[in-house]
Amino acid sequence: MRYAIDVDTACDQNAGVDFRIWRTAENAPFSRGTDPNKLDRLAREWLSAGEWEMNMRPETQSRLDEIFEQSERQDVAAARAKSERDRTEEAALAKFKTLREKLIKPTMQSFAHYLASKGHNANVVENEERFEGGPTGVRLMEEASIELRISPQGADQYAQYTKGPHFLVSLDRAKSKVCFHECTTWGQYGGRSGSCGELSLDSLNEQMLEEAITKTIGSIFIMPA
């Protein structure tokens, strides 16, 4: 049994293509509609079951060829952009981990030792990326980071939790930069919690980091007049 797909010549951009599917041996309608998914499904069934052919005007086939050529170009461009984005983000993550190990962590540990000499507890905590999976794929929920958690007056309850006073450096790998976040609230004292700056991965250095941490510590221990 042979089948043919006859594309109606009376079609426009809004209505789409109206196709009629015929049993060519019987010259009788088999199916008709404007749903391209139905057409694709039936065509795949015929490919596995027997022969089929398409009869349409050259102008219509040319239009369809242009559609799928453009779609293929878009797919190629999207895949290339994603590949480049993935490489950039992987490089940013690798650079951040190097900075975290060689610059940020030692600097925060120096501040923790200084705070300890003044009777205040402080911990340095590293956090890795956190992902969650779902029906649409794996999503990045939390960037890699490192934080200095501070317990004024030696109170352990704050140094153990991010909700207490802290200075945090996190990666924004999509933009290849680090973001600073601080919380200066503790006990009955006021304060703030929020962003306190950002720098590109290439521009972060010891002086800038020390200045940012020092400013946060000043906000924690010096109450507004």
C-alpha positions, -999 to 999 in steps of 0.1 A, spaced: 0 0 0 14 34 -10 5 67 7 8 102 -4 9 135 15 -9 162 -6 -2 197 7 -31 221 0 -21 251 -22 -46 273 -3 -25 281 28 -12 313 44 11 323 72 -16 324 99 -35 293 90 -4 271 83 -2 243 58 -34 222 53 -23 186 44 -44 157 30 -32 122 33 -44 97 7 -43 60 1 -30 62 -34 -41 27 -44 -77 35 -34 -75 73 -42 -95 79 -10 -88 103 19 -70 87 48 -66 118 70 -66 156 69 -56 184 91 -33 213 99 -14 197 128 23 193 118 29 170 148 2 146 135 18 147 100 52 140 115 39 111 136 21 95 107 51 100 84 74 82 109 49 53 111 49 50 73 86 50 72 87 19 94 57 2 77 61 9 40 66 35 12 52 70 12 56 100 -10 49 138 -8 32 158 -35 34 195 -32 41 226 -52 78 235 -56 71 269 -39 57 251 -8 87 227 -6 111 257 -10 93 275 19 96 244 41 132 239 32 139 275 43 121 270 76 141 239 85 174 254 72 168 284 95 159 261 124 191 241 119 212 273 118 196 284 151 202 250 167 239 251 156 243 287 169 226 278 202 248 248 207 279 268 199 269 296 223 262 270 251 295 253 245 313 287 248 293 296 279 301 263 295 338 268 289 337 303 303 319 292 334 341 262 340 372 285 337 356 310 362 349 282 387 385 269 384 399 304 389 376 310 419 387 278 436 423 288 431 417 323 445 397 308 474 425 284 484 455 308 478 441 342 487 406 344 502 409 316 528 443 326 541 431 362 544 400 352 563 420 329 586 442 359 594 412 379 604 398 349 625 431 347 644 431 385 650 395 383 663 404 354 685 432 376 701 404 401 710 382 374 726 359 369 696 353 335 679 354 332 642 352 303 617 361 301 580 336 279 561 338 268 525 307 260 505 306 241 472 281 245 444 247 230 450 226 216 422 190 203 422 175 181 395 140 183 380 119 174 350 136 201 329 172 192 340 197 200 366 197 236 380 224 255 399 209 265 432 239 279 450 273 291 438 306 281 453 316 305 482 336 310 514 326 329 545 340 343 577 315 337 604 319 359 635 308 356 671 312 389 689 322 386 726 331 349 721 295 337 717 296 304 699 260 306 688 268 330 660 300 316 645 282 283 637 255 298 615 253 320 585 224 339 600 248 355 624 274 382 616 295 371 586 314 382 555 309 360 525 326 358 491 306 339 464 312 333 427 291 345 399 305 323 373 282 335 345 298 370 348 332 358 360 331 379 391 330 375 429 302 390 450 306 402 486 278 398 511 277 409 548 255 405 578 263 429 607 233 421 629 237 402 662 220 401 696 199 432 703 221 454 681 209 467 648 227 461 615 222 451 579 223 421 557 230 424 520 254 429 492 285 449 499 304 449 466 316 429 437 348 425 417 359 407 386 380 376 393 410 391 376 409 423 398 405 407 432 436 412 453 447 410 490 443 448 496 408 450 482 397 419 502 412 431 535 395 465 531 361 449 524 364 426 555 377 454 577 347 475 567 323 447 576 340 441 610 338 478 617 300 477 611 297 447 634 316 461 664 310 498 662 274 507 669 259 538 651 258 568 673 
